[in-house]
């Protein structure tokens, strides 16, 4: 009979400083990608919604391509192929920010598009009829309505960004999973190390989700009673 596996988490404590640095790297990467991806996604939506038909078709094609390509493929392609094609060499962190921002921007763009297109045209026409300007309508009507409707999918996409940071380990970015794999190789304790990695992601993601739900409830009460 095969003996039961003996768990030993004490070895993990010896690498707590490594894990803390990895957590910092993961949070920095995730926050950077969320900000860049959301800004690029909003820009893509605005170009699609308020540009010439040819430009709209081109941007739509770019968005669909980015959504179709797996993020790991995009990450590895930029890291290895971009220097060959352009001579531009990026660090692992820069590559991860670029690849994950491009990938997430396509989904942010679709979220913004769905939010703004869900607003009834009659509300905009009614606001125009009473003399409100386009900027006032955006600030007081369409903006709050669209944000309230896209907030849940935006939070979900941000959570996915945090999870996708683990892909950066494939190009040696010292995020949580990468460091966990390195530690498990050194200690021969992969089960304990990967368990700690999973718990770290839970500790990061669950509070963000709860905070986002609370913020959404507060926002809905402020604007919609």
PyMOL commands that set and color helices and strands:
alter all, ss='L'
color gray80, all
select helices_A, chain A and resi 10-13+16-49+53-68+71-86+92-117+121-129+134-171+176-187+190-224
alter helices_A, ss='H'
color red, helices_A
deselect
rebuild
show_as cartoon
